[in-house]
Amino acid sequence: MAEVIWTESALNALDEIGDYIALDNYDAACRLIRRVFDKVDLLQEIPELGSVPRDLRNTPYRRLIIKPVNVYYRTEADKVVIIFVERGERDFRLSRITECK
């Protein structure tokens, strides 16, 4: 079983997304945050659950989609490190992930 480790920047980004959604619908924000944590918890048993999109080939990163959020992570031995979280509609830039190491 892999240990899931959240970086501070990933948690902060998820918190900001939740706060933004909560401005209009607090319950929806709570449901989204719960769905994200539930799905990320599955990485303990299935670290390969996320996909490797074209932009992440030849990198150690994977993406887990929990609409409307994308969670980027890498595996290290028996650890899964959550690196970055962003809204799915944002244009992807690898530099955002590599800056969050």
VOGU-3710 file (C-alpha; in Angstrom, 3 decimals, decimal comma):
1> maeviwtesa> 0,000/0,000/0,000  1,382/3,374/-1,022  1,409/6,391/1,261  -0,279/9,462/-0,228  1,542/12,713/0,490  0,035/16,080/-0,400  2,358/19,012/-1,059  1,384/22,257/0,593  0,916/23,933/-2,783  -1,494/21,192/-3,937
11> lnaldeigdy> -3,576/21,490/-0,766  -3,619/25,278/-1,066  -4,761/25,074/-4,696  -7,557/22,638/-3,794  -8,574/24,924/-0,928  -8,742/27,915/-3,285  -10,884/25,985/-5,759  -13,209/24,940/-2,952  -13,445/28,495/-1,628  -14,323/29,818/-5,074
21> ialdnydaac> -17,078/27,260/-5,603  -18,374/27,853/-2,068  -19,076/31,490/-2,922  -22,028/30,252/-4,994  -22,743/26,846/-3,511  -21,166/25,734/-0,247  -22,627/22,214/-0,435  -21,262/21,690/-3,959  -17,828/22,795/-2,789  -17,928/20,312/0,084
31> rlirrvfdkv> -19,016/17,500/-2,240  -16,219/18,277/-4,686  -13,532/18,342/-1,995  -14,830/15,024/-0,607  -14,809/13,456/-4,118  -11,235/14,622/-4,677  -9,999/13,140/-1,398  -11,937/9,903/-1,950  -10,489/9,448/-5,443  -6,957/10,360/-4,343
41> dllqeipelg> -7,263/7,826/-1,514  -7,677/5,131/-4,185  -4,078/5,847/-5,215  -2,961/4,064/-2,035  -4,059/0,787/-3,596  -3,802/1,676/-7,306  -1,011/4,230/-7,880  -1,350/3,807/-11,665  -5,001/4,885/-11,576  -4,248/8,243/-13,185
51> svprdlrntp> -3,494/8,637/-16,857  -0,336/9,778/-18,601  -1,569/12,343/-21,109  0,546/13,304/-24,107  1,890/16,404/-22,340  3,221/14,270/-19,481  4,927/11,529/-21,501  8,592/11,119/-20,615  7,978/12,674/-17,194  7,328/10,987/-13,836
61> yrrliikpvn> 3,890/12,619/-13,574  0,357/11,307/-13,950  -3,020/13,049/-13,964  -6,136/12,067/-12,092  -9,314/13,747/-13,342  -12,088/14,484/-10,857  -14,199/16,946/-12,814  -13,791/19,878/-12,725  -10,394/19,303/-11,072  -7,175/17,752/-12,347
71> vyyrteadkv> -4,800/16,291/-9,769  -1,174/15,807/-10,840  1,058/13,379/-8,983  4,128/11,205/-9,178  4,996/7,896/-7,576  8,178/7,334/-5,605  8,792/3,767/-4,426  5,923/3,241/-1,963  4,710/6,872/-2,017  2,312/8,872/-4,144
81> viifverger> 3,109/12,580/-4,024  0,294/14,953/-4,978  2,135/17,787/-6,694  -0,452/20,099/-8,202  -4,205/20,648/-8,434  -5,953/22,884/-10,951  -9,296/23,471/-12,592  -9,631/21,269/-15,661  -10,591/24,082/-17,993  -7,245/25,815/-17,550
91> dfrlsritec> -4,690/25,411/-20,303  -2,145/22,833/-19,202  1,462/23,938/-18,739  4,077/21,449/-17,555  6,009/24,287/-15,952  3,246/24,717/-13,334  3,884/21,177/-12,146  7,664/21,261/-12,238  7,673/24,542/-10,281  5,789/22,786/-7,435
101> k> 8,292/20,034/-6,710
//
